[in-house]
Amino acid sequence: MNLEIQELVNKGEMLPLMEEFYTIQGEGYFKGTAAYFVRIGGCDVGCHWCDVKESWNANLHPPTETDKIVANAKKYSDTIVVTGGEPLTWDMTLLTTKLKAEGLQTHIETSGAYKLTGVWDWICLSPKKMKLPTEEVYAEADELKMIIYNKDDFRFAEEQAAKVNKDCILYLQPEWSKRDKVVPEIVDYVMKNPKWKVSLQTHKYLNIP
């Protein structure tokens, strides 16, 4: 990436776009609703069970003009979900400003590991042990989505739930490869601790992106 393009990426005028697609939101509060997903490349959080590891290296994904991303998004849906990778690796201010100018709803799925930028109608915070969220994003999160891979993740989930605002909706979601083992554990945990809800990756059951 040459210096001129790197400067545009640093400003958020271009972003490393991995993929964009119109589908059904499969997880969390908005599951079952149509949305346009914008997947931004770049992540150094490093979850060993990540199902989109190809998103980690931002250099593999073409720097794309923010205006082009917005123009594509508005053709498909009123709800735009920005995900990654870790989208907050980059400054989201310009992208969300332009999406909002088109009257679109802006949602983000983030680990919260970097400074919160952008104007968001919905923030899905999914903290990771390797790189914890900023204090700011805890206060702003609309939903907390904790991925359950092993029994220690329940402890971590409670630790994270204690940090979010009182209106944040709490979800436990099985890591896909461990679902047969951890789903019964999650069901039992939620029944004993009903402040939590179960989130499933329903798009995978529906066999859609």
N, C-alpha and C positions, 0 to 999 in steps of 0.2 A: 504494500500500500504506500503510494507516494505521500509526501508531506502535505501537499495541498488537500488531498482527499482525507488524510488523517485529521487535519484541522477541521474539516467539515463534519467528520464523525464526532470529534470531540465536542463540537458545538450542538450536535443533535440535528444538524441539517441533512446529514446522511446517517443511516444506521445499517449495521451488518445484518441483512435480512436472510434468515435461513429458509423460511417458508411462510406462506399465507394461504388460508383456506377457509371456506364457509362450511360450517358443520353444526352439530348439536353439542352444547356444553355438557360434558359428561360428569362433572364433579361439583360437589359443594352446593351452595345455596341456589344457584341458577341451573342446576342439572335439568336436562330435558328441554332447554330453550335454545333457539337458534342464535348463533353468534359467529362473527368473523374473527378468526384467530390470526394474529401477527406474531410469529416466533422470531425473536431477535437472538442472533448468535453471540456467544461470549459468556463464559461462566468459569469461575475458579473455586467454587464451593466444593465440588468434587465428591458428590454422593456416589458411593460405589454401586448402588442399585439404580441409579438414574436410567430412565428408559429413552432418553434422547442425548446420549453422550456425544453424538455427532454435532451437537450444538455448542460444545464447550469452546472450541477453537474459533474465535471470531474471524480469523484470517481466511477461513474456508468459505465464508459467506459474503456475497458481494455487497459492498457499500451501496445502498439504495437511497435515492432522494426521498426525504420525508414527504414531500408533496405527492410523489408517485404512490407511496404507501397509502396515504389518505385517499387519493383518487380511486384506488382499487377498492379500498375498504367500504367506501360509501355506496358502491354499486350493489352491495350484498345485504347489509344488515344495519340496524340502528345500534347494535351492541358490538363493540370492538374489544376483544380480549387480547391484551399484550402479555406475552409469556416468553419463555426462553428455553435454554440458557437462563441467564439472570439479567432481565431487562434493565434493572437499576445500575448495572455496570455502566450504562450510558445515560446521558441527560435526556429525560423524557419530556422536558418542558415544551419544546417546540412541537413534537408529535401530538401531545395531548391538546395543546392550544389549537392546533389546526383541526383535530378531530372534533373538539367542542364547537369550533366555529361552524362546522357542518351539522351541528345539532345531534351529534352521536354520543352514545353512552360509552364511557371509558372505564374498562375493568383491567386490573393488573393481577398477575399471579407471580409472587416474588418470595424469595427467602428473606428479604429485608436486610441483607447483609451490607448493602450500600445505602448512601444517602437517598432519602425519598425525594424524587423530583417528579414533576408532572401534576396535572389536575385530574383526580380520579373520582369516579362515581362509586366505585367498589374496589376495595383492596383485599385480596385473598393473600394472607400471610402464611407461609409454610416454612417455619424455622428449621434450620439444620444445625446439628451439634458442632460441625466443623467450623462454622462461621456464623455467629449469632446475630440476630437482627439489631438494628439501631433502636435506641429508646423512642425516637420519633415515630417509627413505623408501628411499634406496639400500641401507641396511643391512637393511631389513625386506622388501624385494621378493622375491617367489617366482618371478616371471618378468619378464624384460625384453623388451618388444615394441617393436622399432625399425621405424618406417615408412620405407620406401625410396622416395623420389620422384626423386632424382637421385644422381649418383656421389658427391657430397660427403657424402651420408647414410651411406655405408659408413664414412667417417672418423669421423663423429659417433657412429655405433653402437659403434665400438671404444673411443672416448673414454668413452662411457657404461658399456660393459661392464667397464671397468677400475675403476669405482666401486661396483659392486654386490657383494653377498656371494658367496662361493665356491659356494654351493649354488643360486644363482639360475639359472634356465633361460633361455637366450638365443635369441631369435627375430628373424628378419628377415621383414618383411611388406611386400609391394608395395602402394604407394598405388594404389587401384582404377583410377583413370583412366589410370595409367601402366603397368598390369600387363603389357601386351603387350611393352613395351620393357624393363621392369626385371626381370621374372621370369627370363629367361635369365641376366641379370647376377647375380641372387641365387643361382640354382642353381649357377652357376660359382663364386661367392664361398664358398658353404657347402661345396662339394666341396673347395675349397682351404683352408677354415678350419672344420673339422668341429665345433668347439665350438659353432657356431651351428646352429639348425634353421630350416626354412622354415615360416612361418605364412601361411595363405591365408584370405581372408574367405569361408569355405565357405558361409555362409548366403546370400551373394549368388549363388553358383553354384546353390544349391538354391532360390533365389527365395523365401526366407522372411525375416521381419523380423530 
